[in-house]
């Protein structure tokens, strides 16, 4: 298992935490120098906050841990391709690298619908690796929504 897979496993743990909260299971970790400096899982429903995406929570925690908003030297691992908002936050926080699992053809802005993190017009761009543990990252989402549909059919 390479380092990217190792850290994506940690992001998957965060996704499972989100599921336990009844949230869409997306998890993220920020890694610098071989250590996790920020973790997050979706908390929009729990916090009643439309901005409580896994990536933003992990970025905030990393900035607090590192005592600065510039996350230079950091890599974000996230189970689902970031949306436009989260992609913009990755650019603005100066994260060096993004590794994600499952692509998001309906909302992803790191290659699917657009490419905020690679836009040459912006003052910062990220290196991106796509599809790390893609099957596992996609499966947790499929299982969550299947459970949700079966719950709704019972009610």
Backbone as CSV, one residue per row, in Angstrom:
resi,resn,N_x,N_y,N_z,CA_x,CA_y,CA_z,C_x,C_y,C_z
1,UNK,0.854,-1.179,0.000,0.000,0.000,0.000,0.899,1.241,0.000
2,UNK,0.662,2.148,-0.942,1.471,3.364,-0.963,0.908,4.385,0.028
3,UNK,1.646,5.472,0.245,1.226,6.490,1.209,-0.133,7.082,0.866
4,UNK,-0.410,7.306,-0.408,-1.704,7.874,-0.783,-2.841,6.948,-0.365
5,UNK,-2.661,5.658,-0.539,-3.696,4.710,-0.120,-3.837,4.705,1.402
6,UNK,-2.725,4.773,2.077,-2.739,4.787,3.553,-3.544,5.961,4.071
7,UNK,-3.291,7.144,3.538,-3.998,8.340,4.015,-5.442,8.353,3.543
8,UNK,-5.719,7.755,2.375,-7.110,7.676,1.933,-7.904,6.768,2.855
9,UNK,-7.279,5.744,3.392,-7.947,4.895,4.388,-8.377,5.738,5.596
10,UNK,-7.555,6.685,5.979,-7.911,7.589,7.085,-9.103,8.469,6.697
11,UNK,-9.114,8.934,5.461,-10.254,9.722,4.987,-11.523,8.871,4.979
12,UNK,-11.396,7.598,4.622,-12.549,6.691,4.659,-13.072,6.503,6.084
13,UNK,-12.187,6.491,7.070,-12.635,6.437,8.473,-13.482,7.662,8.800
14,UNK,-13.068,8.810,8.308,-13.847,10.034,8.524,-15.198,9.942,7.813
15,UNK,-15.218,9.364,6.620,-16.485,9.197,5.899,-17.438,8.319,6.710
16,UNK,-16.912,7.282,7.316,-17.754,6.408,8.138,-18.252,7.135,9.384
17,UNK,-17.468,8.051,9.910,-17.935,8.874,11.039,-19.117,9.733,10.607
18,UNK,-19.010,10.288,9.397,-20.120,11.087,8.870,-21.375,10.227,8.777
19,UNK,-21.249,9.025,8.237,-22.394,8.110,8.113,-23.023,7.876,9.487
20,UNK,-22.176,7.625,10.497,-22.682,7.396,11.855,-23.490,8.583,12.372
21,UNK,-23.187,9.774,11.868,-23.926,10.981,12.250,-25.172,11.188,11.390
22,UNK,-25.369,10.320,10.397,-26.483,10.483,9.475,-26.186,11.456,8.354
23,UNK,-24.918,11.740,8.150,-24.467,12.669,7.118,-24.046,11.903,5.868
24,UNK,-24.054,12.579,4.718,-23.494,11.985,3.503,-22.038,11.646,3.815
25,UNK,-21.634,10.399,3.610,-20.316,9.948,4.064,-19.153,10.403,3.178
26,UNK,-18.694,11.596,3.470,-17.489,12.131,2.839,-16.522,12.464,3.966
27,UNK,-15.276,12.034,3.789,-14.259,12.286,4.792,-13.011,12.864,4.170
28,UNK,-12.280,13.641,4.968,-11.067,14.298,4.481,-10.017,14.352,5.581
29,UNK,-8.765,14.257,5.177,-7.642,14.504,6.082,-6.616,15.362,5.354
30,UNK,-5.930,16.186,6.121,-4.819,16.989,5.611,-3.548,16.432,6.240
31,UNK,-2.569,16.149,5.400,-1.320,15.530,5.845,-0.159,16.440,5.499
32,UNK,0.751,16.567,6.446,1.997,17.306,6.219,3.127,16.562,6.919
33,UNK,4.202,16.358,6.200,5.386,15.694,6.751,5.048,14.364,7.429
34,UNK,4.172,13.591,6.799,3.869,12.265,7.301,2.939,12.193,8.490
35,UNK,2.275,13.310,8.824,1.339,13.326,9.952,0.039,14.012,9.548
36,UNK,-1.047,13.535,10.116,-2.331,14.202,9.902,-2.371,15.453,10.757
37,UNK,-2.640,16.587,10.102,-2.737,17.858,10.822,-4.168,18.385,10.853
38,UNK,-5.061,17.747,10.107,-6.469,18.142,10.129,-7.340,17.003,9.628
39,UNK,-8.497,16.837,10.266,-9.470,15.808,9.888,-10.829,16.458,9.781
40,UNK,-11.677,15.875,8.938,-13.044,16.369,8.878,-13.958,15.378,8.195
41,UNK,-15.220,15.450,8.566,-16.263,14.701,7.885,-17.439,15.642,7.687
42,UNK,-18.284,15.302,6.734,-19.457,16.135,6.494,-20.247,16.309,7.781
43,UNK,-20.703,17.555,8.031,-21.487,17.861,9.229,-22.590,18.878,8.918
44,UNK,-23.012,18.958,7.670,-24.004,19.966,7.302,-25.304,19.810,8.075
45,UNK,-25.803,18.590,8.171,-27.053,18.356,8.901,-26.852,18.543,10.399
46,UNK,-25.781,17.988,10.931,-25.512,18.054,12.372,-25.313,19.480,12.856
47,UNK,-24.611,20.272,12.075,-24.292,21.643,12.483,-25.253,22.676,11.905
48,UNK,-26.195,22.223,11.072,-27.112,23.144,10.380,-26.324,24.221,9.654
49,UNK,-25.273,23.763,8.963,-24.321,24.678,8.326,-24.051,24.210,6.894
50,UNK,-24.485,24.997,5.905,-24.261,24.590,4.517,-22.781,24.544,4.124
51,UNK,-21.926,25.137,4.937,-20.492,25.163,4.642,-19.720,24.054,5.354
52,UNK,-20.391,23.222,6.111,-19.715,22.194,6.919,-19.385,20.955,6.092
53,UNK,-18.653,21.168,5.002,-18.156,20.063,4.187,-16.895,19.505,4.838
54,UNK,-16.630,18.237,4.593,-15.470,17.563,5.184,-14.170,18.324,4.913
55,UNK,-14.014,18.793,3.674,-12.775,19.478,3.295,-12.572,20.767,4.087
56,UNK,-13.633,21.545,4.241,-13.502,22.816,4.949,-13.189,22.609,6.419
57,UNK,-13.802,21.604,7.015,-13.516,21.299,8.416,-12.061,20.865,8.571
58,UNK,-11.581,20.003,7.683,-10.188,19.542,7.747,-9.219,20.694,7.522
59,UNK,-9.539,21.591,6.593,-8.680,22.758,6.336,-8.613,23.651,7.575
60,UNK,-9.759,23.934,8.182,-9.773,24.779,9.391,-8.924,24.159,10.498
61,UNK,-9.088,22.871,10.694,-8.332,22.199,11.763,-6.838,22.189,11.458
62,UNK,-6.480,22.000,10.197,-5.063,22.031,9.823,-4.478,23.427,10.040
63,UNK,-5.216,24.450,9.665,-4.734,25.825,9.854,-4.532,26.125,11.338
64,UNK,-5.429,25.647,12.165,-5.288,25.837,13.614,-4.062,25.086,14.122
65,UNK,-3.919,23.841,13.707,-2.786,23.013,14.139,-1.448,23.629,13.708
66,UNK,-1.410,24.144,12.487,-0.158,24.692,11.935,0.025,26.180,12.245
67,UNK,-0.971,26.769,12.864,-0.932,28.184,13.270,-0.712,29.119,12.092
68,UNK,-1.457,28.854,11.019,-1.377,29.716,9.847,-2.311,29.235,8.762
69,UNK,-2.770,30.150,7.963,-3.743,29.793,6.920,-3.106,29.219,5.669
70,UNK,-1.824,29.439,5.475,-1.138,28.896,4.300,-0.719,27.457,4.580
71,UNK,-1.384,26.523,3.918,-1.109,25.107,4.150,-0.095,24.570,3.146
72,UNK,0.981,25.313,2.996,2.065,24.933,2.088,2.693,23.643,2.602
73,UNK,2.957,22.729,1.685,3.541,21.438,2.049,2.508,20.411,2.463
74,UNK,1.232,20.751,2.347,0.162,19.843,2.771,-0.505,19.162,1.579
75,UNK,-1.017,17.980,1.853,-1.825,17.230,0.898,-3.185,16.974,1.519
76,UNK,-4.235,17.229,0.751,-5.613,16.922,1.163,-5.990,15.579,0.553
77,UNK,-6.478,14.672,1.390,-7.034,13.390,0.954,-8.525,13.441,1.227
78,UNK,-9.329,13.227,0.213,-10.778,13.281,0.386,-11.425,12.177,-0.439
79,UNK,-12.469,11.605,0.122,-13.086,10.436,-0.493,-13.883,10.752,-1.750
80,UNK,-14.343,11.987,-1.893,-15.140,12.397,-3.048,-14.549,13.668,-3.639
81,UNK,-14.524,13.755,-4.952,-14.016,14.939,-5.641,-14.651,16.208,-5.060
82,UNK,-13.847,17.183,-4.667,-14.387,18.409,-4.075,-15.284,19.214,-5.021
83,UNK,-16.274,19.871,-4.410,-17.165,20.778,-5.128,-16.424,22.095,-5.401
84,UNK,-17.093,23.007,-6.074,-16.476,24.294,-6.410,-16.048,25.060,-5.160
85,UNK,-16.893,25.067,-4.120,-16.569,25.779,-2.887,-15.308,25.208,-2.243
86,UNK,-15.258,23.891,-2.125,-14.112,23.253,-1.476,-12.858,23.353,-2.331
87,UNK,-13.008,23.260,-3.647,-11.867,23.434,-4.545,-11.291,24.838,-4.386
88,UNK,-12.166,25.836,-4.292,-11.708,27.205,-4.064,-10.987,27.351,-2.739
89,UNK,-11.479,26.672,-1.710,-10.813,26.720,-0.402,-9.431,26.077,-0.468
90,UNK,-9.296,25.014,-1.234,-7.983,24.371,-1.394,-6.998,25.329,-2.066
91,UNK,-7.452,26.034,-3.076,-6.602,27.021,-3.752,-6.234,28.139,-2.779
92,UNK,-7.234,28.684,-2.103,-7.001,29.833,-1.223,-6.179,29.503,0.009
93,UNK,-6.183,28.250,0.434,-5.378,27.862,1.595,-3.982,27.373,1.191
94,UNK,-3.715,27.374,-0.122,-2.400,27.034,-0.675,-1.972,25.595,-0.443
95,UNK,-2.957,24.681,-0.340,-2.641,23.255,-0.265,-1.863,22.891,-1.528
96,UNK,-0.816,22.107,-1.390,0.033,21.752,-2.536,-0.559,20.660,-3.413
97,UNK,-1.261,19.738,-2.779,-1.633,18.529,-3.500,-2.998,18.048,-3.033
98,UNK,-3.770,17.521,-3.979,-5.086,16.949,-3.700,-5.100,15.511,-4.191
99,UNK,-5.570,14.611,-3.340,-5.766,13.210,-3.710,-7.211,12.888,-3.375
100,UNK,-7.975,12.461,-4.388,-9.356,12.085,-4.084,-9.677,10.706,-4.625
101,UNK,-10.737,10.126,-4.038,-11.146,8.778,-4.392,-12.112,8.758,-5.556
102,UNK,-13.383,8.984,-5.276,-14.430,8.901,-6.287,-14.638,10.240,-6.976
103,UNK,-14.817,10.198,-8.281,-15.170,11.407,-9.030,-16.630,11.743,-8.756
104,UNK,-16.972,13.028,-8.920,-18.341,13.483,-8.709,-18.829,14.198,-9.960
105,UNK,-19.450,13.461,-10.882,-19.869,14.060,-12.153,-20.982,15.101,-12.016
106,UNK,-21.633,15.162,-10.844,-22.723,16.126,-10.653,-22.289,17.401,-9.934
107,UNK,-21.190,17.350,-9.195,-20.793,18.531,-8.428,-19.281,18.738,-8.340
108,UNK,-18.472,17.840,-8.894,-17.024,17.924,-8.746,-16.389,19.015,-9.583
109,UNK,-15.517,19.775,-8.947,-14.840,20.870,-9.642,-13.323,20.734,-9.594
110,UNK,-12.868,19.500,-9.686,-11.436,19.227,-9.756,-11.168,18.340,-10.959
111,UNK,-11.959,18.553,-12.002,-11.794,17.802,-13.229,-13.098,17.375,-13.874
112,UNK,-14.150,17.178,-13.109,-15.411,16.679,-13.677,-16.225,17.775,-14.351
113,UNK,-16.813,18.675,-13.568,-17.608,19.771,-14.140,-16.760,20.975,-14.513
114,UNK,-15.688,21.121,-13.838,-14.744,22.225,-14.038,-13.454,21.852,-13.350
115,UNK,-12.514,22.788,-13.321,-11.215,22.477,-12.715,-10.655,23.701,-12.005
116,UNK,-11.255,24.036,-10.875,-10.802,25.189,-10.094,-9.351,25.016,-9.659
117,UNK,-8.975,23.825,-9.206,-7.633,23.617,-8.649,-6.527,23.650,-9.700
118,UNK,-6.890,23.549,-10.967,-5.897,23.586,-12.034,-6.014,24.789,-12.939
119,UNK,-6.890,25.724,-12.607,-7.135,26.891,-13.456,-5.898,27.785,-13.513
120,UNK,-5.350,27.925,-14.697,-4.115,28.700,-14.893,-4.275,30.180,-14.572
121,UNK,-5.512,30.679,-14.530,-5.740,32.095,-14.245,-5.624,32.422,-12.761
122,UNK,-5.664,31.407,-11.925,-5.585,31.628,-10.481,-4.125,31.679,-10.032
123,UNK,-3.914,32.253,-8.848,-2.539,32.436,-8.358,-1.939,31.185,-7.726
124,UNK,-2.709,30.131,-7.608,-2.191,28.891,-7.039,-2.896,27.718,-7.713
125,UNK,-2.155,26.683,-7.989,-2.701,25.457,-8.557,-2.194,24.271,-7.744
126,UNK,-2.965,23.210,-7.759,-2.613,22.017,-7.001,-2.253,20.875,-7.937
127,UNK,-1.348,20.052,-7.491,-1.138,18.758,-8.139,-2.318,17.885,-7.717
128,UNK,-2.868,17.108,-8.640,-4.044,16.288,-8.339,-3.794,14.840,-8.728
129,UNK,-4.163,13.936,-7.828,-4.183,12.506,-8.137,-5.610,12.023,-7.914
130,UNK,-6.171,11.439,-8.941,-7.562,10.999,-8.925,-7.662,9.479,-8.791
131,UNK,-8.751,9.016,-8.195,-9.078,7.597,-8.222,-8.369,6.712,-7.216
132,UNK,-7.811,7.275,-6.166,-7.151,6.448,-5.149,-8.229,5.785,-4.277
133,UNK,-8.212,4.466,-4.224,-9.238,3.663,-3.535,-10.634,4.060,-4.012
134,UNK,-10.725,4.309,-5.312,-11.975,4.795,-5.914,-13.156,3.872,-5.628
135,UNK,-12.966,2.570,-5.755,-14.067,1.629,-5.542,-14.587,1.708,-4.107
136,UNK,-13.694,1.720,-3.137,-14.110,1.790,-1.731,-14.783,3.123,-1.417
137,UNK,-14.241,4.201,-1.963,-14.817,5.524,-1.721,-16.203,5.642,-2.351
138,UNK,-16.365,5.105,-3.531,-17.664,5.123,-4.187,-18.659,4.202,-3.501
139,UNK,-18.176,3.069,-3.023,-19.072,2.084,-2.405,-19.706,2.615,-1.124
140,UNK,-18.948,3.336,-0.321,-19.523,3.859,0.925,-20.670,4.823,0.608
141,UNK,-20.538,5.590,-0.446,-21.621,6.491,-0.852,-22.822,5.697,-1.378
142,UNK,-22.568,4.707,-2.231,-23.656,3.879,-2.770,-24.410,3.175,-1.653
143,UNK,-23.674,2.619,-0.697,-24.311,1.908,0.411,-25.145,2.854,1.272
144,UNK,-24.625,4.028,1.538,-25.354,5.019,2.331,-26.683,5.370,1.674
145,UNK,-26.645,5.689,0.378,-27.868,6.093,-0.306,-28.826,4.921,-0.494
146,UNK,-28.321,3.710,-0.644,-29.191,2.535,-0.709,-29.912,2.344,0.625
147,UNK,-29.184,2.493,1.724,-29.804,2.395,3.048,-30.857,3.481,3.244
148,UNK,-30.548,4.684,2.803,-31.477,5.796,2.930,-32.759,5.526,2.139
149,UNK,-32.603,5.020,0.912,-33.783,4.696,0.094,-34.612,3.587,0.740
150,UNK,-33.962,2.570,1.278,-34.720,1.473,1.889,-35.428,1.956,3.145
151,UNK,-34.819,2.842,3.886,-35.462,3.428,5.073,-36.708,4.215,4.675
152,UNK,-36.578,4.993,3.625,-37.715,5.805,3.165,-38.855,4.930,2.664
153,UNK,-38.531,3.796,2.046,-39.589,2.928,1.529,-40.341,2.241,2.672
154,UNK,-39.677,2.036,3.790,-40.316,1.429,4.954,-41.274,2.425,5.612
155,UNK,-40.887,3.683,5.606,-41.724,4.710,6.239,-42.839,5.029,5.325
